[in-house]
Amino acid sequence: MKQTARILVVEDDATFRSLLMTILEDQGYDTVAKEDGKAALMALRRHSFDLVLSDLRLPGLGGLELYRTATAEGLAPPFILLTAFGTVEEAVAAIKEGVADFLTKPLKDPETLRTLVRRTLDNESRVRSLTALKERETAGLPPDEVLFAGQAMGTVQRMLREVATTQATVLLSGESGTGKELAARYIHCASQRGEGPFVALNCAAIPENLLESELFGHEKGAFTGAVQTRMGRFELASGGTLFLDEIGELPLTLQAKLLRVLQERSFVRVGGQREIRVDLRIIAATNRDLLQEVRERRFREDLYYRLNVFPIALPALRDRRDALRALSEFLVERIAHQIGCAVPTLDSELLETLSSYGWPGNIRELQNVLERAVILGRGTITVQDLPEQLRFPQRAAEIETLDGSLRDIERSAILDALAGCGNNRRLAAEKLGISKRTLQYRLKEYGLLGG
């Protein structure tokens, strides 16, 4: 099988250098040759390599010094040092510093070089795989075959991969529970900022009077309770990615400030005067139709176009029914490990029931349903372990219709009360026999605020 690794060969002896390249290229490796350490360092700064095969003794910058400099600059792939018999002790000492291996010259035979190169590359591949796995586990990311299960996710996967390699601002849209934060974490982990922080903020979960401080931080004494200076999410995310979930819930006053930060990458803390510059990527998410919000003047048009550089729409779970088996098996296994029980199997009738359900709460609802089922199940999860709305969908639909009718009646009553009180919310609340705070909540729930 042909190899695809790219190897930098650093050797000042032209004849021996030519021999090394011939052996490696016969194995299908792509090789680049340099005569000294300085030229090799320049090559490492300009291009990426999978392996460096370097003589220990070189004119100017030696092999070990090349390794040290490349490591300090974050450029070093695995190094194999070539050494004469008289310098084996130096090569062994170099291994303690992190050099992958060494090889004595002249070569005993070509197979010795081929074996060592193949083993070093295989070891590096395993290390990268383990590192990537740990990063994904830390980020809470499932394997690709689960995260992108179902035909509807094919385009999404391609778009996430393409945009991850850029610095473009991304706007993720989709219903609640479709996995927008997982998509954002995927972009972050696959990007050049993957080693930096991933900071998430749910714009709907923070009270409006605290949201500005959460975003931009505050200085000591900026307001009552600000007993010390505090960094906001923008500062914490510098060098990495800031994920702004439910961006459509951001108040208009803060939308203007967010727009300025997006344009200038600088801001001032609450109560402060010093301008703070940040280097980060913004990923925003919403379950609303932001363009409609713009038309109704609840969302700034200029901010919308600043965020909507690279839009990606995530499909609802009802459009990924072919993914339900893979998603369910993964979630059941993870839930079982979390609660410390044996991993149950899924009954075939259960999978049919899961596939026939509409999943208004999407993957988040699926996870909750399966967690309940794992707790109730005994070795095998069956339909009997599911909640009533899945076992009796017709009854659930009747209740939902009734609930919808009651909501319509309540909405009409609120509108009539407001109209009769000249839109005075305090008087309307008294007329309805509810608190003003409850009325505010209902107005927001029915989309009657603003406009």
N, C-alpha and C positions, 0 to 999 in steps of 0.2 A: 504494500500500500504506500502511495506517495505521501511524503511529509509536506507540511505547509509552513513550518516554522521559519522565522527569519533570523539568521545568525550573523553576528559581527565578528570577523576574524581579525585579530590584531597581532601581527608578527613582522619583525623587521627583516628576517631572512626570506628573500623573494622565493627561493626554491622550495623551502619548507612551507611557506604561505600558500604557494600554488598547489602543493600536495594536499594540504588540509582542505582547501576549497574543492578540489577534485573529489576527494572522499565524501565530503558532505553533499555536494551537488549531485553525486551519483545516487544519493538517498532521497533526492527530491527537495532538499532544503534550499532556501533562497539565501545566498551569502553576499555579504559586503565586506571588502578587505581594506584595512588601513595599515600603514607602515609604522606608526608610532602612537603613543598614548594621547597626545594632544589632538591629533586628527580624529582618533576614535571618540574622544570626549565631544568634539564638535558634532560628530555623526549621531551620538546619543542625544544631544540637545535638539537635533533637528528631526530625528526619526525614532520610531519605536522598534525595539528588537526583542525577540523571545529568549535570546541567549548571547553571551559574549564569550568567545574563546580567545584568551589573550596570553601572550608570553609574559612571564613574571618580570624578566629583565628587558627593558625597552629604552631606547634613547629618549632623554627628556623625562617624560612622565611614564613611570613604570606601571606594570599591570596592577599591583596592589594599590598604588596611588590613584590609578584610574578608577578602580573599584570604590575606594573611599570617597573620591570626589563625586562620582556618579550617585552613590548612595546618599551623600549629604544633600544633593540637589534633587533627590527623588526620581532619578532616571535609571537606576540600576536594575536590569533583569538578572537572572542567575548568571554567575561568572564561573567559568572553568579556567584555571590558570595552568599554563604550560611551563614546566620547570625542568632544568637539568638536574642530574642526580645530586649535584653538590648543593642545591638549594631546596631540597625536599623539606627540611625543617622549617624554612620560611613559608613554604606552601601550606604546611600543616598548621602553622600559626595563623595564616590567613583564613583558614577554614573556621577558626575560632571567632574571627571577626564577621563571618557570614558568607564567605565565598563558598559556592556549592561544592566544588571538588577540584582536584588537580590531576594533571597527567604528565608523566615524565617523558622527556624526549632525548634521543630520537624515538619515534613510535615503535613499539614492539611489533604491531601489525595494525592494519586499517580497522579491523573488527573491534579492537580495544577502544578506538575513538568513537566508532559508531555506537557501541554499547553504552559508553559513558554519556554521550550526548542524548541518546534516547532516554536513558534512565533519569537524567537531570530534567529534561523537558516533561517527562511523565510525572515526576515529583512536583514540579511547579504547577502542572495542570491540576493535580489533586489538591494542592494548597489553595489554588484559586477557587476551586469548586467548594471547598470547605469554608473559605472566607465568604464567598458569595452566599452560601447557605446560611451562615451565621448572621450576615447582614440582613438577609431576607427575614430570618426568624426574629431578629431584633426589631425590624420594621413591621412585623406582623404580616408579612406578605406570604400568601400560599404559593405553591409551585405554579409555574406558567400554565400547566395543563388543567389546573383548577381555576386559576384566576381568569383565564381566557376560554373556559369551556363553553361550547356552543357556537354554532355557525355565526350567530349575530355578533360575536365578539371578535371575529377575524379582522375586520376593518379597524376596530378599536385598538387591537394589539399592534397592528402595523403603524397606526398613527402615533401611539404612545412611544413606540421604539424610535420613530423618525424624529419626533419633537424632543425626545430626551437628550439627544446629542447637541441641541441648540440651546440658546439662552432665551428663546421666545416665551412670552407670557402665555399661559394656557388657561382657557375657561372650560371647565367641565360642567356639563349639564346632565340632568336626569332626575328621576323621581327619588324621593328619600329612600335610603336603604339599598341603592344600586351599586354601592362600592366606590363612590367618588374619592374618598380619602385614600383608599387602597391604590386607586389609579394615580393619585398625586404622589404617593410614596414610591410607586413603581418608577415614575418619571424621575424623581429625585435620586433613587438608588442607581438608575441607569445613566445618570448624567455625570458630567465632570465635577459637579458639586456633591457627589454621593458621599464623600467622606466628611462633608460639612454637616451642620445641624439641619434637621427637619422640624420646623416649628408650626404647629397647627393652632388656629383660632376659629371657634365657631361664633360668628358674628351675632347669631340669634341667642346665644347662651349667656351673654354678658349684659347686665343692665346698661341702658344707654348712657347714664351718667358716669359709668366706669370704663366704657369702651375706649374712649380716647386715651386714657392712661394705660390700658392694656396694650393698645397698639404702639404708642409712642413713648411710654414711660413717663415718669414725673420726677421733679426735683423735690428735695426736702422742703416741707412747708408750703407746697403748691396748693394744698387744700387741707381741710380738717382730716386728720388721720394719716397724712403723708409725713410720717415721722422719719423717713429716710429716703434718699434718692433710689429710684427703682428703674431698671431697664425695661423697655417694652418689647413686644414681640419682634418688631423690626430690628432692633439691635441684637436680640438673641439669635435671630436667623441670619445675621450677616455672615457671608461666606457659604451660605447654604440656600435653603428654600423656605419661603413662608407660604403656608397654605391657608387661605381665607375661605372657610366654608360658609355656606349660606350668605354669600356676599349681597344678595338682594335684600337682606334685612338691615343693612348698614344705613343709619340715618343720613339724610341729605347733607347735614352739616359736616359729617365726617367723610362723606363721599368727596367733597371738595378737597379736604386735606389729604385723603388717600391719592387723589389724582395728582396732587403736587409732588408727593413722594415718588409716585410712579414715573413722573416726568424728570425729576431732578435727583432722585435717589438720595434725598437729604430731608431732614425734619428737625423740629425743635421739641424737646420734651415739654410736657405740661408744666407751666410755671418756670420754664427755663428761657434762656436767650441764646445759648451756644448751639450753632448748627451742627448736627451730627450726620455724617455721610455713611451710607451702608452699601454693601455689594451683595445683592441677593437676587433670587429669582422668585417671581410671584406666580402662584397657581391659585386660581379662584374657582369656586364651585357654587352652583345654585340649583334649586329644584323649581325655580320660577321661570317664567318666560320673560327674560330681562328686556327684550325688545318691546314687549307689551308694557312692561313697567316704565320704560322710557316714554312711550306714547302717552301714558297716564301721568307722567311727570313725577313718578315716585323714584326714578333712578336717572342719574345724570347721563345725557347722551354722550358727552365727551369721555366720561369714565367707562361707559359701556364699550366704546370703540377702542379705548386703551387696553381694556381687559380681553376683548374678543379678538386678539391677534391670531390665536390658534384654537378654535373651538372644537371640542370633542363631546359628542352626545353618547351617554351610556344607556344601553337598552334596559328596559324593565325585565324582571325575571319571567314574566308571562311570555316574553319574546325569546326566552332562552330555555324553553322546556326540554330541549335535547341536552341541556347541561345539568338537569336536576339530579341525575344519578351521581355524577362526579362531585357536584357540590355537596350533596347529602352525605356521601361516604366520607368526604374530607372533614366536614363539620362534625359528624358523629364521632369520628376518630379523635379529633381535637377536643371535643367536649368530654369524651370518656377519659382522656388523659388528664384533663383539668380537674375533674371531680374524683379521679382515682378509682375508676371501675374498669372492668373488662370491656373491650370494644364490641358492641352488639352488632348483629347482622341486620340487614334491612329486608323485610318481607316483600315479595314481588307485588302483592296487592297494595302494600303501602306505597311503593314507588308509583303505581298507577294513580293512586289517590292524590299524591303530591303533584303529579303531572296535570291532573284535571283541575286543580285549584288555581284561582286567579292571582294570588300573591300580591295584594295591594300594598303590603309592607315590604315587598321585594326580599332581598337576601337577609336583611335584618330580621324580618318576620320568620323566614325559613329557619334561621339559627335559633330563634326563641322556641319555635315549635319543636325542633329536634332536641333542644336541651331538655324540654319537658319530657319528650319521648324517651330519651336516654335514662332519665331519672326513674320513669315509670316502667320501662322495658325490663325484661328478664331474659337476657341472652339474645332474643330476637325482637326487634321493634315491629309491631303490627299496627294496623289501622286503629285498633282499640286504644292505642297509646297517644292518638292524635286528639287535639281539642275539638270541640263540638262543631265549629264552623267548617272544619274539613270533613268530618264524618257525615254531617247533615247539611250540605251546601244549600239545599232548597230552603230550609228553615232559616239559615243565616241570611239568605237573599231577602226573605220576607221581612226579617228584622231590620235589615239595612234599608229597605224601601220605606218602612215605617219611620225609621230614624230620619231619613231624608225628608219625609213629609213634615215631621215635627220641626226640623231645622228650618224648613221653608216658612212654617207658621211663625216660629220665633223671630226669624229675620224680618218678616212683614210687620210683626208687632213692634219691633225696635224702630223700623222706619216710620211707622205711623206715630209712635210716641215722640220721636224727634221732630217730625213735621208739625205735630200739635203743640210742641213747646218751642217752636222757633229755633230748632237745633241746639237748644240749651241742654247739654248732656246731664247736668245735675238734676234739672227738673224732670227730664225724660227718665232718669234712673229712679227717681221718687215715684213717678207715675207707674213705672213697671214693677215697683216693689223690690228692686235690686240695688246693690251698692253701685256707686259711680265706677269703682274699680272693675266690678263684674261687667258693667256696660262697656267699659273700655276694652276688656278682653273679648267680648262678643263682637264689637265693632271690628276689631283686628281679625278675628276668626272669619268673619263674613266678608272681609275685604271692603269695609265701609269707612275706613280711616283715610284721610287725605282726599285729594281730588278737588 
